[in-house]
Every structure is written in C-alpha cells, then in structure tokens.
Amino acid sequence: MGPAARARARIFVASLLAAAAPRMAAASPPTNAAPPPERAEAAPPSPPARAEAAPDLDKLRAEYDRLREELFKARVRSQKASEKVFPSRMDVHLRWKGGPDFVIRKARMLLDGAELWDSADRPQTDDVIDVSARSVKPGPHAFTVRLEVRPKTEVKGGTKTGADKLGYTSEHTFAIVVADSGLTHLALTADEDGNPPEYEPELELEIELEK
C-alpha cells in the first residue's frame, strides 16, 4: 500500500471513530453519577398496648368509706339546722313479726326520696327497729320502707341451710302528714305468712301524735 493509500485509510478510521464516539458516551455510565438510593428498612412493629391494671379494691373501699363519712356528717349538720327551723319532729318504730321462719337482712327508710335510716351491712338480729326522733318539715310527705327478707338460717347436721334460699325485697310507700308541732310517731308492723317462692308480705302503719 502506497503512502497515499495509507493516508486515506487513516482518515477513514478517524471518521468512523468520530461517528461512534457519541453512541459510546451515551452507553457508558457517567463516573460522577450518584449511587441508587438504598431501600428504606421497614419500621419495627410497635409494642402491644399494655393491659389496664386491675382496680385497687382497698383504695376503692377507703374512698367509699370516706364519702359515706362525709355524707353522714352532712346529714348531721342538716339535722341540726332543721331543728332550729321546724318545731315538728318524727320518729319510727318497726316491729317484725315474721320470725322465726323469716328474718330481715337489710332495712332502709326514706322520706320524700331522701334517706332517713339505713341498716347498711349491719345484720338485723332484733325484731324491733327504732329510728330516733328528728325534726321534720310539717305537712304531707312520702314515707318509704324497703325490707330485704330471707329465710332464717338453721343448723342441721352441722350444715347451715336456708340462708341461700330465695328471698325477696319488699317496698311500701305511705302518704303521711306530719303535724305542725309536737312528735309524730310512725308505728310499723311487718309480717310474713307465705312460703318460698310464694311470699305474702304484710306491712301496716299507724300514726300517733304526741303534743
């Protein structure tokens, strides 16, 4: 090959390389390109919610006793205030004649929906309940008596029977009138002639006035 032919061959190769350079640059990745973003790791699962703690029965009982004591003191203050306002008074005498087969487990008395007397959790072992005299606004009132009655517990062969038998709650409301002055006596007589589960409670009320 002569010098002229070699020159033409070099020119031809240079032109081929110049034409292929853009395609080669596009195919090769840039050296300063940023690396692909890393895949974010999944967040760890949140811990399960803690179960609520059981209530503290001792604290609840203490709070109940505190509120009951405050209520009792409030009633005493109200009673003392009413004694200076109302000259009329009222007391209650309840006699239970349902024994020996039935006993009063709990008793409660209300005047116009407000508590007048409550046995609470104290067992009623006597057949007579006396509510001391207190000042009451004269005029008409609604007097309510609630009794929880149970069969009497007996011991047979060393085992107590009767206490877990079906009892009942009896509620009676009387329309009464308290005198303008003096002491109004409410005499209640309660009886039980039925047998479980067919109860026949009876409650009678007599009103007497003492000047």
SEMAR-786782 format. One record per residue (C-alpha): residue in one letter; x, y, z. Coordinates in steps of 0.5 Angstrom, whole numbers, padded with zeros to 4 digits, always signed. Layout:
N
AXYZ...
# end
This chain:
211
M+0000+0000+0000G+0003+0007-0002P+0003+0013+0002A-0003+0016-0001A-0007+0010+0001R-0005+0009+0008A-0007+0016+0009R-0013+0015+0006A-0014+0009+0011R-0012+0013+0017I-0017+0019+0015F-0023+0013+0014V-0021+0010+0021A-0021+0017+0024S-0028+0019+0021L-0031+0012+0024L-0029+0013+0031A-0031+0020+0031A-0038+0018+0029A-0038+0012+0034A-0036+0017+0040P-0043+0020+0042R-0046+0013+0042M-0040+0010+0046A-0041+0016+0051A-0049+0015+0052A-0048+0008+0053S-0042+0008+0059P-0045+0011+0065P-0042+0018+0068T-0037+0017+0073N-0040+0022+0078A-0047+0019+0078A-0050+0019+0085P-0051+0012+0087P-0058+0009+0087P-0062+0010+0093E-0062+0005+0099R-0068+0001+0100A-0071+0004+0107E-0072-0001+0112A-0079-0003+0115A-0080+0001+0122P-0080-0004+0127P-0087-0006+0130S-0090-0002+0136P-0090-0006+0142P-0097-0008+0144A-0101-0004+0149R-0101-0005+0156A-0107-0008+0159E-0110-0004+0164A-0108-0005+0171A-0114-0008+0176P-0117-0003+0180D-0114-0003+0188L-0120-0005+0192D-0117-0003+0198K-0117+0004+0195L-0124+0004+0193R-0126+0002+0200A-0123+0007+0203E-0126+0012+0198Y-0133+0009+0199D-0132+0010+0207R-0129+0017+0206L-0135+0019+0202R-0140+0015+0207E-0137+0019+0213E-0138+0026+0209L-0145+0024+0208F-0146+0022+0215K-0143+0029+0217A-0147+0033+0212R-0154+0030+0215V-0152+0031+0222R-0151+0039+0220S-0157+0039+0216Q-0161+0036+0222K-0158+0041+0227A-0160+0046+0222S-0167+0044+0221E-0168+0043+0229K-0167+0051+0229V-0173+0052+0224F-0178+0046+0225P-0182+0045+0231S-0185+0039+0229R-0181+0032+0230M-0182+0025+0228D-0180+0018+0230V-0181+0011+0227H-0182+0004+0231L-0182-0002+0227R-0184-0009+0229W-0182-0015+0225K-0187-0021+0227G-0185-0025+0221G-0180-0030+0226P-0178-0035+0227D-0178-0037+0220F-0176-0031+0216V-0171-0025+0218I-0170-0018+0216R-0163-0018+0213K-0163-0011+0211A-0168-0005+0212R-0168+0002+0209M-0173+0008+0211L-0174+0014+0206L-0177+0021+0207D-0179+0024+0200G-0174+0020+0197A-0168+0022+0202E-0165+0017+0206L-0168+0017+0213W-0165+0011+0216D-0161+0005+0213S-0158-0001+0216A-0153-0002+0211D-0149-0008+0212R-0150-0009+0219P-0154-0015+0221Q-0161-0014+0224T-0162-0019+0229D-0167-0016+0233D-0175-0016+0232V-0175-0008+0233I-0172-0003+0230D-0173+0004+0233V-0171+0011+0229S-0170+0016+0234A-0174+0023+0233R-0171+0028+0229S-0174+0035+0226V-0178+0035+0220K-0182+0040+0216P-0189+0040+0218G-0194+0038+0212P-0195+0032+0207H-0189+0027+0206A-0188+0021+0202F-0185+0015+0207T-0182+0009+0204V-0180+0003+0208R-0175-0002+0204L-0174-0009+0207E-0170-0015+0205V-0173-0021+0208R-0169-0028+0208P-0171-0035+0211K-0168-0036+0217T-0161-0040+0218E-0162-0046+0221V-0156-0051+0223K-0158-0059+0221G-0152-0064+0222G-0147-0059+0222T-0149-0055+0216K-0152-0048+0215T-0159-0049+0211G-0164-0043+0209A-0159-0037+0208D-0158-0038+0201K-0165-0040+0199L-0169-0035+0195G-0171-0028+0199Y-0175-0022+0197T-0175-0015+0197S-0181-0011+0200E-0182-0004+0199H-0188+0000+0201T-0189+0008+0201F-0194+0011+0205A-0197+0018+0204I-0197+0021+0211V-0198+0028+0214V-0193+0031+0220A-0196+0035+0225D-0195+0043+0225S-0192+0042+0232G-0190+0036+0237L-0188+0029+0236T-0191+0025+0230H-0190+0017+0232L-0190+0012+0226A-0191+0005+0228L-0190+0000+0223T-0192-0008+0224A-0189-0012+0219D-0191-0020+0218E-0189-0025+0213D-0194-0031+0212G-0192-0034+0206N-0187-0040+0204P-0182-0039+0199P-0183-0037+0193E-0190-0035+0194Y-0189-0029+0199E-0194-0026+0203P-0191-0020+0206E-0195-0015+0210L-0194-0008+0213E-0198-0004+0217L-0197+0003+0219E-0201+0007+0225I-0199+0015+0226E-0200+0018+0233L-0199+0025+0235E-0195+0027+0242K-0196+0034+0244
# end
